[in-house]
């Protein structure tokens, strides 16, 4: 019942979101067409519900050939492959807004674990891979809030000469697995609503620890 009702709200809010946000989205589309390399959307293969793959939609923020350039699939805060508008779109998370289309089409939900690329999915511990996408992936989620500074973390690791993949495999991915297991155990309309509210809150107040005040039982990050 929860899944059916959640899907109903996803369809309604994604359609409404496209209408309400159109005054913002249309100028961005025009600006992206006139700047950088002139392309608007970036389509990337991700792992979704029941580990089935799909294409995620984003506003283009990096050079077209960035996956084949130095840095590969890992993006740092001051990555030279980011386009003139890309830094702003990534910082404000506006680049994620086209994923409203993924929600409308049923690939994603408004709230759930973030879908990752297959190469990243394969770095999860086996016990996490078996369960993390037992729910539909989302535009935002517990992991998105806790790791809102992910690019900064990776940038620091790289600048200090450490292996960024090792950091993902041994730190980030195991912890993301723990918090997403927490979400699946506690998911409800109240939890989803509060995640949406806190997503907006931490964009305005990035150093806020409100998540742990609202949900004190969530595993707390120690790195």
Residue, then its C-alpha position, 0 to 999 in steps of 0.5 A: x500500500x505504501x509503495x502504491x500511494x508513494x508512486x501516486x504522489x510521485x507522479x502528481x508532484x513530478x508533473x506539478x514540479x515541472x510546471x512550477x519550475x518551468x520559469x527556472x528550467x527554461x532559462x537554464x536550458x537556453x543558457x546551457x545551449x549558449x555556453x560551454x559546449x552547447x549541450x543541455x542534458x547529460x544521460x548516464x547509466x545508473x543502477x535502479x530498482x531491483x538492480x536494473x539499469x536505466x538512464x538518468x537525466x541531468x543538466x550538463x555540467x561537465x565537458x562531453x568527453x569528461x569520462x575519458x579524460x583525466x579523473x574518470x568517473x570521479x569528480x572533485x570540487x575544482x575539477x577542470x572538466x566542469x563547464x562555466x555554468x556547471x559549478x553553480x548548477x552542481x553546488x545548488x543541485x539544480x543540475x539534478x532537477x531533470x531527474x523529475x522526468x525520471x520520477x514521472x517515467x517511474x525510474x525513480x522516486x522523489x525520495x530513496x537511495x541515490x542511483x549510482x553508476x554500475x562501476x560504483x555499484x560494484x564497489x558496494x559490499x555484497x550485503x549492501x548490493x543485495x538490498x540497497x535497491x529493494x526500494x526505488x532510487x530517489x532524487x534525494x535521500x538520507x545518503x544525499x543529505x549526509x554526503x552533501x559534501x562528498x565532492x569536498x571529501x574526495x577533493x581533500x583525499x586527492x589533494x593529500x595524495x590518497x587513493x580516492x577509490x580506496x576511500x569510496x570502497x572502505x569508507x563512503x560505500x559501506x556507510x551509505x549502505x548502513x544509512x540506506x538500510x536504516x531508511x528501508x527499515x524506517x520508511x514512511x510518509x513522515x520520513x519521506x516528507x522530512x527528508x524532502x524538507x531537510x534536503x532544502x534546509x541543508x542547501x541553505x544551511x550546509x553545516x546544519x546537523x538537523x538530520x540527527x536531531x530529527x532522526x537520532x537513530x541514524x548511524x552518525x558519520x565519523x569521517 
